Amino acid sequence: MTKELQLSNFPKLESFIKEILDRFAVDWPKIVGQGANLVFQGFDCLQFDEFKKEIDNNIFVLEYEISGEREGRMHLMFALRDVIIISGSILMEEEDEIKKSLSANKITDDYMDAFGEFGNQVAASFETIYRKAFPDEDDNHIRFVKMHNPPFESDKLNGVFSAEADDEVLVTRTQCSIWSFDKGDISLSIVADIGESLFDEIVTASTKKTFAHIMYVDNEKKEIANLKKMFRNSGYFVHACYGADTAIAKLQQEKIDIVLINTDFNKNDEEGLALCVRIKRNMLLEDIPVIMTSESATKKLVLDCVRIGAADFLVKPFKKDQVFSKVEKRIKRKKLSK
């Protein structure tokens, strides 16, 4: 049994998920029917391999896509019995009809259509809170993507949840009740890396300590995701930034140990170089080592980076050993210079 996490572990993400669930709880009777309610139970964080052991072979999974400046997936999980009850309620069947379907473990095509529509309506509840949390961003949506039907094999679950064995997963437990039926359980899951990217908070239940914070400035989300993956479970935490002003503000507000800047993060080498200059001319930030990155390592570009104060240069696509070596070297030098 996993230990329930405390609010202080990831306050922004926890508040966000609670807001989503509060909205879901308000909309739940409207979607399913009067006489239905939801009660929040708590959070767990556990490794994906452990999480898989909890998943019943007859579980139904609704997948939601998070889009905008932040990207990822959330999943709602329901037991077979609850899918039957929810679908029957949406179709306005009498309790006795639903009970017959339950006794036969029967899922009709109409039930499947109703549950898919349920998934769409839930997305509207989620998106209301998501857009409220990030009002200034373009294309910030939570969309219902698909329903994953049982049975599930272990390997299939990795693909459904886009997770690896040692990934940590934040799981929200909620109890649902409909009419006079026995109470059921709903789980909302999000891979910790995605939760971290939403608010730059460390979402983990492990005892691993973060001993260095990296900021990566790039407008390519895939590049940022790749770098985060490289440093997963390494003791480094990668903060993503998509623009110069955001990067400067974050550097002034938070403790960042090293900065990686894609020279052409705004499709213009001058933008990346200008950001490096701003960091090195700021008395409060000048001691933070900067590593410039680019897909085209021309001699002139490398020399320009060194001239304006960059500590090093990395060529993309990144090679894990090379990235680790350069980052560790610069952080050690920074610590020794203090």
Buried (B, 14 or more C-beta within 10 A) or exposed (E): EBEEBEEEBBEBBBEBBBBBBBBBBEBBBEBBBEEBBBEBBEBBBBBBBEBBEBBEEBBBBBBBBBBBBBBBBBBBBBBBBBBBBBBBBBBEBEBEEBBEBBEEEEBEEEBBEBBBBBBEBBBBBBBBBBBEBBEEBEEBBBBBBEBBBBEBEEEEBBEBBBBEEEBBBBBBBBEBBBBEBEEBEBBBBBBBBBBBBBBBBBBBBEEEEEEBBBBBBBBEBEBBBBBBEBBBEBEBBBBBBBBBEBBBEBBEEEEBBBBBBBBBBBEEBEBBBBBBBBBBEEEEBEEBBBBBBBEEBEEEBBEBBEEBBBBBBBEBEBEEEEBBEBBBBBBEEBEEEE
